[in-house]
Amino acid sequence: MTALWRVLAGSLLAVMIAGCGPDLKAENASLKKQVTDAQAQNGDLKGQVETLTKENASLKKQVADLQAKLKPAAKPVAKKKI
């Protein structure tokens, strides 16, 4: 009797797994597309980071140049009174 229950349980499990096959294939295909899209987006974002990093460096240089222009070149030497 126990062997009969094992056969029935195994058969039920096999039917359940076989019934989920098409759903799993569709979900797998969907996930593969999501991974491909995420990889493409990752590449785009890396390019944006690189561009923004270069722009940031350029702006920092401009700020440094402008700050250098604002500083007085040198203090004038005071004349000695005789």
C-alpha positions in Angstrom: 0.0 0.0 0.0 2.9 2.3 0.8 4.4 1.7 -2.6 1.2 2.7 -4.2 1.1 6.0 -2.4 4.7 6.7 -3.4 3.8 6.0 -7.1 0.8 8.2 -6.9 2.7 11.0 -5.2 5.5 10.7 -7.7 3.0 10.8 -10.6 1.3 13.8 -9.1 4.6 15.6 -8.7 5.6 14.8 -12.3 2.3 16.2 -13.6 2.7 19.3 -11.6 6.3 19.9 -12.9 5.3 19.1 -16.5 2.4 21.6 -16.2 4.8 24.4 -15.1 7.2 23.9 -18.0 5.8 26.5 -20.4 5.4 29.0 -17.6 9.0 28.5 -16.6 10.2 28.9 -20.2 8.3 32.1 -20.6 9.6 33.4 -17.2 13.2 32.4 -18.2 12.9 34.2 -21.5 11.5 37.3 -19.7 14.4 37.3 -17.2 17.0 36.9 -20.0 15.5 40.0 -21.7 15.6 41.9 -18.4 19.3 40.9 -17.9 20.1 42.0 -21.5 18.3 45.3 -20.9 20.0 45.9 -17.6 23.4 45.2 -19.1 22.7 47.8 -21.9 21.6 50.3 -19.3 24.7 49.6 -17.3 26.9 50.4 -20.3 25.0 53.6 -20.9 25.3 54.7 -17.3 29.0 53.9 -17.3 29.4 56.2 -20.3 27.5 59.0 -18.5 29.6 58.6 -15.4 32.8 58.9 -17.5 31.4 62.1 -19.3 30.3 63.7 -16.0 33.7 62.9 -14.4 35.5 64.7 -17.2 33.1 67.6 -17.0 33.6 67.8 -13.2 37.4 67.9 -13.6 37.0 70.7 -16.2 34.8 72.7 -13.9 37.2 72.2 -11.0 40.0 73.6 -13.1 37.9 76.6 -14.1 37.1 77.3 -10.5 40.8 77.1 -9.5 41.8 79.4 -12.4 39.1 81.9 -11.4 40.2 81.8 -7.8 43.8 82.4 -8.8 42.7 85.5 -10.7 40.9 86.8 -7.7 44.0 86.6 -5.4 46.2 89.7 -5.5 49.4 88.9 -7.5 51.7 90.3 -4.8 51.4 92.9 -2.1 53.1 96.2 -3.1 56.3 97.0 -1.3 55.9 99.8 1.1 58.1 102.8 0.5 60.6 103.7 3.2 60.2 107.1 4.7 63.4 109.1 4.9 
